[in-house]
Amino acid sequence: MISDVIVTKAISERFFEKFHSALELDAAVVGAGPSGLVAACYLARAGKRVAVFESKLSTGGGIWGGGMLMNEIVVRDDALDILRDFGITYREYGEGYYTADAVHTASALAYRATEAGAIVINACSVEDVLFMEGRVAGVVILWTPVVSAGLHVDPLSVAATTVLDATGHASEVVHVTVRKMEVELNTETGAIMGERSMWAERGEQAVIEHTGEVFPGLYVAGMAAAAVHGGHRMGPIFGGMLISGKKVAGQILASLDGDDAEDTADRDAIAAAR
Ligand code: 48H
């Protein structure tokens, strides 16, 4: 005999256990694309309280479609250690290029992040930040279907010592912070510089170089780093996204743990940040 009510109780109780443990975080990651999931995984492996808020039902962001819906991605050899660390199978294409199945990659990133203890709250949009004492102090969330339906429903808040904007091209968290608080960012101009046209070589470099804190408490990784700092886009090559996710995890760990970071945090992630 299956009790329908027990099914309902099991789901709601277990969900709220998860939800309650996502209310006070070391790191709130916004966006479950490749950079966000890699960052969340390394932060969780280092024992940090981390949750990923993803507006869509599915995690993986822009990976699934590969290039122009051909579901393979390309990485260069500098990101192979991350693929291996996540148990992602890849094949050499030649001349330092490697390919991986997009569906396999998207699945593995979500699997490893959640296995490490990162909580993923999906179908949940970040629409604002908590802003206190001159710094970003958390995120303001609302269910995506509520947003889509245009219902007049107030959101809820999550406190976080650090917030990572991993929302891709849109860099939504940085945009809302600048729009509402008129803050000056740690970019060349102090403003959001906007993404530049395609140039894979430069784009890959820029996304890694510009990964980091743009305002106290607020970090950017992945395509959001390119968009905020005026980097080129790079098309369906994903190594930069993975390296950026690992780098920002190291930066956040170093900021959370201060001088003790080397003792408590994932050494690889911290090394990647340097
Ligand atoms: C919650 C949100 C919100 C919000 C958006 O786009 P992504 O895959 O991000 P990255 O930066 O990890 O990877 C970028 C890559 O996929 C890509 O687009 C590349 C390499 N492009 C190159 C090119 O030339 O085009 O994932 C971002 C995620 C998505 O899943 C969104 O749904 C989610 O963030 N998101 N989640 N609240 N306000 N906004």
Boltz pocket constraint, residues with backbone or C-beta under 6 A from the ligand:
constraints:
  - pocket:
      binder: B
      contacts: [[A, 30], [A, 31], [A, 32], [A, 33], [A, 34], [A, 35], [A, 36], [A, 53], [A, 54], [A, 55], [A, 56], [A, 58], [A, 59], [A, 60], [A, 61], [A, 62], [A, 63], [A, 124], [A, 125], [A, 126], [A, 127], [A, 166], [A, 167], [A, 168], [A, 169], [A, 170], [A, 172], [A, 173], [A, 198], [A, 221], [A, 222], [A, 223], [A, 224], [A, 233], [A, 234], [A, 235], [A, 236], [A, 237], [A, 238], [A, 241]]
      max_distance: 6.0
